[in-house]
């Protein structure tokens, strides 16, 4: 019990230090024009804390991957997103799947989304995005299966149901309802 409490206290202290670095990096991103490289180097300073807390390395990798992905530098984003896949945020994994789609590596896209869907079972965006990408590569049956499973897992998410209905009526899946997340 003492070991767990000690780890928790030390992990919380480490997390605060990492959080401060992320806040500093966000200040660089909010400047006009955004200072991407300076923000990225600031985030990379958090790697020093990785040995002291589980998940810090993958969180930093996820943030860096998302940063470069949003800048449409997919080649630079991909290694960071790959390293974050195991323990990182589901959004980073979804971006990695899209990066594989853009590189026409459909098998890696599928395997990435298999992992992401396990992490984000209740996120309608992930189910819709994967189905949308499957439709784009011509696998409407696979997209149909994904959306059927998505309706069950998201407990009837309205957007997932709309997409399933559109697919059943031989129409396109509409992603505009996700607004900013979709455009990212």
MODELLER restraints for C-alpha pairs under 7 A, 6 or more apart:
rsr = mdl.restraints
at = mdl.atoms
rsr.add(forms.Gaussian(group=physical.xy_distance, feature=features.Distance(at['CA:11:A'], at['CA:53:A']), mean=5.55, stdev=0.5))
rsr.add(forms.Gaussian(group=physical.xy_distance, feature=features.Distance(at['CA:14:A'], at['CA:49:A']), mean=6.55, stdev=0.5))
rsr.add(forms.Gaussian(group=physical.xy_distance, feature=features.Distance(at['CA:14:A'], at['CA:53:A']), mean=6.87, stdev=0.5))
rsr.add(forms.Gaussian(group=physical.xy_distance, feature=features.Distance(at['CA:18:A'], at['CA:46:A']), mean=5.53, stdev=0.5))
rsr.add(forms.Gaussian(group=physical.xy_distance, feature=features.Distance(at['CA:21:A'], at['CA:42:A']), mean=6.38, stdev=0.5))
rsr.add(forms.Gaussian(group=physical.xy_distance, feature=features.Distance(at['CA:21:A'], at['CA:43:A']), mean=6.14, stdev=0.5))
rsr.add(forms.Gaussian(group=physical.xy_distance, feature=features.Distance(at['CA:21:A'], at['CA:46:A']), mean=6.74, stdev=0.5))
rsr.add(forms.Gaussian(group=physical.xy_distance, feature=features.Distance(at['CA:22:A'], at['CA:43:A']), mean=6.02, stdev=0.5))
rsr.add(forms.Gaussian(group=physical.xy_distance, feature=features.Distance(at['CA:25:A'], at['CA:39:A']), mean=4.34, stdev=0.5))
rsr.add(forms.Gaussian(group=physical.xy_distance, feature=features.Distance(at['CA:25:A'], at['CA:42:A']), mean=5.64, stdev=0.5))
rsr.add(forms.Gaussian(group=physical.xy_distance, feature=features.Distance(at['CA:25:A'], at['CA:43:A']), mean=6.24, stdev=0.5))
rsr.add(forms.Gaussian(group=physical.xy_distance, feature=features.Distance(at['CA:26:A'], at['CA:39:A']), mean=6.86, stdev=0.5))
rsr.add(forms.Gaussian(group=physical.xy_distance, feature=features.Distance(at['CA:28:A'], at['CA:34:A']), mean=6.06, stdev=0.5))
rsr.add(forms.Gaussian(group=physical.xy_distance, feature=features.Distance(at['CA:28:A'], at['CA:35:A']), mean=5.32, stdev=0.5))
rsr.add(forms.Gaussian(group=physical.xy_distance, feature=features.Distance(at['CA:28:A'], at['CA:38:A']), mean=6.81, stdev=0.5))
rsr.add(forms.Gaussian(group=physical.xy_distance, feature=features.Distance(at['CA:28:A'], at['CA:39:A']), mean=5.52, stdev=0.5))
rsr.add(forms.Gaussian(group=physical.xy_distance, feature=features.Distance(at['CA:29:A'], at['CA:35:A']), mean=5.71, stdev=0.5))
rsr.add(forms.Gaussian(group=physical.xy_distance, feature=features.Distance(at['CA:29:A'], at['CA:36:A']), mean=6.30, stdev=0.5))
rsr.add(forms.Gaussian(group=physical.xy_distance, feature=features.Distance(at['CA:29:A'], at['CA:39:A']), mean=6.42, stdev=0.5))
rsr.add(forms.Gaussian(group=physical.xy_distance, feature=features.Distance(at['CA:40:A'], at['CA:64:A']), mean=6.36, stdev=0.5))
rsr.add(forms.Gaussian(group=physical.xy_distance, feature=features.Distance(at['CA:43:A'], at['CA:60:A']), mean=6.59, stdev=0.5))
rsr.add(forms.Gaussian(group=physical.xy_distance, feature=features.Distance(at['CA:44:A'], at['CA:60:A']), mean=6.99, stdev=0.5))
rsr.add(forms.Gaussian(group=physical.xy_distance, feature=features.Distance(at['CA:47:A'], at['CA:57:A']), mean=5.94, stdev=0.5))
rsr.add(forms.Gaussian(group=physical.xy_distance, feature=features.Distance(at['CA:50:A'], at['CA:56:A']), mean=4.97, stdev=0.5))
rsr.add(forms.Gaussian(group=physical.xy_distance, feature=features.Distance(at['CA:50:A'], at['CA:57:A']), mean=5.24, stdev=0.5))
rsr.add(forms.Gaussian(group=physical.xy_distance, feature=features.Distance(at['CA:55:A'], at['CA:87:A']), mean=6.47, stdev=0.5))
rsr.add(forms.Gaussian(group=physical.xy_distance, feature=features.Distance(at['CA:58:A'], at['CA:83:A']), mean=6.45, stdev=0.5))
rsr.add(forms.Gaussian(group=physical.xy_distance, feature=features.Distance(at['CA:58:A'], at['CA:84:A']), mean=4.38, stdev=0.5))
rsr.add(forms.Gaussian(group=physical.xy_distance, feature=features.Distance(at['CA:58:A'], at['CA:87:A']), mean=5.93, stdev=0.5))
rsr.add(forms.Gaussian(group=physical.xy_distance, feature=features.Distance(at['CA:58:A'], at['CA:88:A']), mean=5.27, stdev=0.5))
rsr.add(forms.Gaussian(group=physical.xy_distance, feature=features.Distance(at['CA:59:A'], at['CA:84:A']), mean=6.65, stdev=0.5))
rsr.add(forms.Gaussian(group=physical.xy_distance, feature=features.Distance(at['CA:59:A'], at['CA:88:A']), mean=5.45, stdev=0.5))
rsr.add(forms.Gaussian(group=physical.xy_distance, feature=features.Distance(at['CA:61:A'], at['CA:80:A']), mean=4.80, stdev=0.5))
rsr.add(forms.Gaussian(group=physical.xy_distance, feature=features.Distance(at['CA:61:A'], at['CA:81:A']), mean=6.39, stdev=0.5))
rsr.add(forms.Gaussian(group=physical.xy_distance, feature=features.Distance(at['CA:61:A'], at['CA:83:A']), mean=6.49, stdev=0.5))
rsr.add(forms.Gaussian(group=physical.xy_distance, feature=features.Distance(at['CA:61:A'], at['CA:84:A']), mean=5.44, stdev=0.5))
rsr.add(forms.Gaussian(group=physical.xy_distance, feature=features.Distance(at['CA:62:A'], at['CA:80:A']), mean=6.31, stdev=0.5))
rsr.add(forms.Gaussian(group=physical.xy_distance, feature=features.Distance(at['CA:62:A'], at['CA:81:A']), mean=5.60, stdev=0.5))
rsr.add(forms.Gaussian(group=physical.xy_distance, feature=features.Distance(at['CA:62:A'], at['CA:84:A']), mean=5.15, stdev=0.5))
rsr.add(forms.Gaussian(group=physical.xy_distance, feature=features.Distance(at['CA:62:A'], at['CA:88:A']), mean=5.88, stdev=0.5))
rsr.add(forms.Gaussian(group=physical.xy_distance, feature=features.Distance(at['CA:62:A'], at['CA:89:A']), mean=6.74, stdev=0.5))
rsr.add(forms.Gaussian(group=physical.xy_distance, feature=features.Distance(at['CA:62:A'], at['CA:92:A']), mean=5.60, stdev=0.5))
rsr.add(forms.Gaussian(group=physical.xy_distance, feature=features.Distance(at['CA:64:A'], at['CA:80:A']), mean=6.47, stdev=0.5))
rsr.add(forms.Gaussian(group=physical.xy_distance, feature=features.Distance(at['CA:65:A'], at['CA:77:A']), mean=4.34, stdev=0.5))
rsr.add(forms.Gaussian(group=physical.xy_distance, feature=features.Distance(at['CA:65:A'], at['CA:78:A']), mean=6.64, stdev=0.5))
rsr.add(forms.Gaussian(group=physical.xy_distance, feature=features.Distance(at['CA:65:A'], at['CA:80:A']), mean=4.80, stdev=0.5))
rsr.add(forms.Gaussian(group=physical.xy_distance, feature=features.Distance(at['CA:65:A'], at['CA:81:A']), mean=4.95, stdev=0.5))
rsr.add(forms.Gaussian(group=physical.xy_distance, feature=features.Distance(at['CA:65:A'], at['CA:92:A']), mean=6.96, stdev=0.5))
rsr.add(forms.Gaussian(group=physical.xy_distance, feature=features.Distance(at['CA:66:A'], at['CA:77:A']), mean=6.90, stdev=0.5))
rsr.add(forms.Gaussian(group=physical.xy_distance, feature=features.Distance(at['CA:66:A'], at['CA:92:A']), mean=6.04, stdev=0.5))
rsr.add(forms.Gaussian(group=physical.xy_distance, feature=features.Distance(at['CA:68:A'], at['CA:74:A']), mean=6.86, stdev=0.5))
rsr.add(forms.Gaussian(group=physical.xy_distance, feature=features.Distance(at['CA:68:A'], at['CA:76:A']), mean=6.42, stdev=0.5))
rsr.add(forms.Gaussian(group=physical.xy_distance, feature=features.Distance(at['CA:68:A'], at['CA:77:A']), mean=4.97, stdev=0.5))
rsr.add(forms.Gaussian(group=physical.xy_distance, feature=features.Distance(at['CA:69:A'], at['CA:77:A']), mean=5.32, stdev=0.5))
rsr.add(forms.Gaussian(group=physical.xy_distance, feature=features.Distance(at['CA:70:A'], at['CA:184:A']), mean=6.14, stdev=0.5))
rsr.add(forms.Gaussian(group=physical.xy_distance, feature=features.Distance(at['CA:74:A'], at['CA:99:A']), mean=6.31, stdev=0.5))
rsr.add(forms.Gaussian(group=physical.xy_distance, feature=features.Distance(at['CA:78:A'], at['CA:96:A']), mean=6.34, stdev=0.5))
rsr.add(forms.Gaussian(group=physical.xy_distance, feature=features.Distance(at['CA:81:A'], at['CA:92:A']), mean=5.96, stdev=0.5))
rsr.add(forms.Gaussian(group=physical.xy_distance, feature=features.Distance(at['CA:81:A'], at['CA:93:A']), mean=6.55, stdev=0.5))
rsr.add(forms.Gaussian(group=physical.xy_distance, feature=features.Distance(at['CA:81:A'], at['CA:96:A']), mean=5.75, stdev=0.5))
rsr.add(forms.Gaussian(group=physical.xy_distance, feature=features.Distance(at['CA:82:A'], at['CA:96:A']), mean=6.89, stdev=0.5))
rsr.add(forms.Gaussian(group=physical.xy_distance, feature=features.Distance(at['CA:85:A'], at['CA:93:A']), mean=5.52, stdev=0.5))
rsr.add(forms.Gaussian(group=physical.xy_distance, feature=features.Distance(at['CA:90:A'], at['CA:116:A']), mean=5.74, stdev=0.5))
rsr.add(forms.Gaussian(group=physical.xy_distance, feature=features.Distance(at['CA:90:A'], at['CA:119:A']), mean=6.28, stdev=0.5))
rsr.add(forms.Gaussian(group=physical.xy_distance, feature=features.Distance(at['CA:90:A'], at['CA:120:A']), mean=6.11, stdev=0.5))
rsr.add(forms.Gaussian(group=physical.xy_distance, feature=features.Distance(at['CA:93:A'], at['CA:112:A']), mean=6.87, stdev=0.5))
rsr.add(forms.Gaussian(group=physical.xy_distance, feature=features.Distance(at['CA:93:A'], at['CA:116:A']), mean=5.80, stdev=0.5))
rsr.add(forms.Gaussian(group=physical.xy_distance, feature=features.Distance(at['CA:94:A'], at['CA:113:A']), mean=6.75, stdev=0.5))
rsr.add(forms.Gaussian(group=physical.xy_distance, feature=features.Distance(at['CA:94:A'], at['CA:116:A']), mean=6.54, stdev=0.5))
rsr.add(forms.Gaussian(group=physical.xy_distance, feature=features.Distance(at['CA:94:A'], at['CA:126:A']), mean=6.82, stdev=0.5))
rsr.add(forms.Gaussian(group=physical.xy_distance, feature=features.Distance(at['CA:97:A'], at['CA:109:A']), mean=4.60, stdev=0.5))
rsr.add(forms.Gaussian(group=physical.xy_distance, feature=features.Distance(at['CA:97:A'], at['CA:112:A']), mean=5.59, stdev=0.5))
rsr.add(forms.Gaussian(group=physical.xy_distance, feature=features.Distance(at['CA:97:A'], at['CA:113:A']), mean=6.13, stdev=0.5))
rsr.add(forms.Gaussian(group=physical.xy_distance, feature=features.Distance(at['CA:98:A'], at['CA:109:A']), mean=6.98, stdev=0.5))
rsr.add(forms.Gaussian(group=physical.xy_distance, feature=features.Distance(at['CA:100:A'], at['CA:106:A']), mean=6.58, stdev=0.5))
rsr.add(forms.Gaussian(group=physical.xy_distance, feature=features.Distance(at['CA:100:A'], at['CA:108:A']), mean=6.40, stdev=0.5))
rsr.add(forms.Gaussian(group=physical.xy_distance, feature=features.Distance(at['CA:100:A'], at['CA:109:A']), mean=5.20, stdev=0.5))
rsr.add(forms.Gaussian(group=physical.xy_distance, feature=features.Distance(at['CA:101:A'], at['CA:109:A']), mean=5.88, stdev=0.5))
rsr.add(forms.Gaussian(group=physical.xy_distance, feature=features.Distance(at['CA:113:A'], at['CA:130:A']), mean=6.86, stdev=0.5))
rsr.add(forms.Gaussian(group=physical.xy_distance, feature=features.Distance(at['CA:117:A'], at['CA:126:A']), mean=6.88, stdev=0.5))
rsr.add(forms.Gaussian(group=physical.xy_distance, feature=features.Distance(at['CA:121:A'], at['CA:153:A']), mean=5.89, stdev=0.5))
rsr.add(forms.Gaussian(group=physical.xy_distance, feature=features.Distance(at['CA:121:A'], at['CA:154:A']), mean=6.62, stdev=0.5))
rsr.add(forms.Gaussian(group=physical.xy_distance, feature=features.Distance(at['CA:122:A'], at['CA:153:A']), mean=5.99, stdev=0.5))
rsr.add(forms.Gaussian(group=physical.xy_distance, feature=features.Distance(at['CA:122:A'], at['CA:154:A']), mean=4.40, stdev=0.5))
rsr.add(forms.Gaussian(group=physical.xy_distance, feature=features.Distance(at['CA:123:A'], at['CA:154:A']), mean=6.65, stdev=0.5))
rsr.add(forms.Gaussian(group=physical.xy_distance, feature=features.Distance(at['CA:124:A'], at['CA:154:A']), mean=6.39, stdev=0.5))
rsr.add(forms.Gaussian(group=physical.xy_distance, feature=features.Distance(at['CA:124:A'], at['CA:157:A']), mean=6.33, stdev=0.5))
rsr.add(forms.Gaussian(group=physical.xy_distance, feature=features.Distance(at['CA:124:A'], at['CA:159:A']), mean=6.95, stdev=0.5))
rsr.add(forms.Gaussian(group=physical.xy_distance, feature=features.Distance(at['CA:124:A'], at['CA:160:A']), mean=5.94, stdev=0.5))
rsr.add(forms.Gaussian(group=physical.xy_distance, feature=features.Distance(at['CA:127:A'], at['CA:146:A']), mean=6.67, stdev=0.5))
rsr.add(forms.Gaussian(group=physical.xy_distance, feature=features.Distance(at['CA:127:A'], at['CA:147:A']), mean=6.35, stdev=0.5))
rsr.add(forms.Gaussian(group=physical.xy_distance, feature=features.Distance(at['CA:127:A'], at['CA:150:A']), mean=5.65, stdev=0.5))
rsr.add(forms.Gaussian(group=physical.xy_distance, feature=features.Distance(at['CA:128:A'], at['CA:147:A']), mean=6.97, stdev=0.5))
rsr.add(forms.Gaussian(group=physical.xy_distance, feature=features.Distance(at['CA:128:A'], at['CA:160:A']), mean=6.05, stdev=0.5))
rsr.add(forms.Gaussian(group=physical.xy_distance, feature=features.Distance(at['CA:128:A'], at['CA:163:A']), mean=6.98, stdev=0.5))
rsr.add(forms.Gaussian(group=physical.xy_distance, feature=features.Distance(at['CA:131:A'], at['CA:143:A']), mean=4.20, stdev=0.5))
rsr.add(forms.Gaussian(group=physical.xy_distance, feature=features.Distance(at['CA:131:A'], at['CA:146:A']), mean=6.10, stdev=0.5))
rsr.add(forms.Gaussian(group=physical.xy_distance, feature=features.Distance(at['CA:131:A'], at['CA:147:A']), mean=6.53, stdev=0.5))
rsr.add(forms.Gaussian(group=physical.xy_distance, feature=features.Distance(at['CA:132:A'], at['CA:173:A']), mean=6.17, stdev=0.5))
rsr.add(forms.Gaussian(group=physical.xy_distance, feature=features.Distance(at['CA:134:A'], at['CA:140:A']), mean=6.49, stdev=0.5))
rsr.add(forms.Gaussian(group=physical.xy_distance, feature=features.Distance(at['CA:134:A'], at['CA:142:A']), mean=6.64, stdev=0.5))
rsr.add(forms.Gaussian(group=physical.xy_distance, feature=features.Distance(at['CA:134:A'], at['CA:143:A']), mean=5.48, stdev=0.5))
rsr.add(forms.Gaussian(group=physical.xy_distance, feature=features.Distance(at['CA:135:A'], at['CA:143:A']), mean=6.19, stdev=0.5))
rsr.add(forms.Gaussian(group=physical.xy_distance, feature=features.Distance(at['CA:144:A'], at['CA:164:A']), mean=6.69, stdev=0.5))
rsr.add(forms.Gaussian(group=physical.xy_distance, feature=features.Distance(at['CA:144:A'], at['CA:167:A']), mean=6.94, stdev=0.5))
rsr.add(forms.Gaussian(group=physical.xy_distance, feature=features.Distance(at['CA:147:A'], at['CA:160:A']), mean=6.48, stdev=0.5))
rsr.add(forms.Gaussian(group=physical.xy_distance, feature=features.Distance(at['CA:147:A'], at['CA:164:A']), mean=5.73, stdev=0.5))
rsr.add(forms.Gaussian(group=physical.xy_distance, feature=features.Distance(at['CA:150:A'], at['CA:160:A']), mean=6.74, stdev=0.5))
rsr.add(forms.Gaussian(group=physical.xy_distance, feature=features.Distance(at['CA:151:A'], at['CA:157:A']), mean=6.25, stdev=0.5))
rsr.add(forms.Gaussian(group=physical.xy_distance, feature=features.Distance(at['CA:151:A'], at['CA:160:A']), mean=6.05, stdev=0.5))
rsr.add(forms.Gaussian(group=physical.xy_distance, feature=features.Distance(at['CA:151:A'], at['CA:161:A']), mean=6.22, stdev=0.5))
rsr.add(forms.Gaussian(group=physical.xy_distance, feature=features.Distance(at['CA:163:A'], at['CA:173:A']), mean=5.15, stdev=0.5))
rsr.add(forms.Gaussian(group=physical.xy_distance, feature=features.Distance(at['CA:163:A'], at['CA:174:A']), mean=6.80, stdev=0.5))
rsr.add(forms.Gaussian(group=physical.xy_distance, feature=features.Distance(at['CA:166:A'], at['CA:172:A']), mean=6.22, stdev=0.5))
rsr.add(forms.Gaussian(group=physical.xy_distance, feature=features.Distance(at['CA:166:A'], at['CA:173:A']), mean=6.10, stdev=0.5))
rsr.add(forms.Gaussian(group=physical.xy_distance, feature=features.Distance(at['CA:167:A'], at['CA:173:A']), mean=6.51, stdev=0.5))
rsr.add(forms.Gaussian(group=physical.xy_distance, feature=features.Distance(at['CA:175:A'], at['CA:182:A']), mean=6.56, stdev=0.5))
rsr.add(forms.Gaussian(group=physical.xy_distance, feature=features.Distance(at['CA:176:A'], at['CA:182:A']), mean=6.70, stdev=0.5))
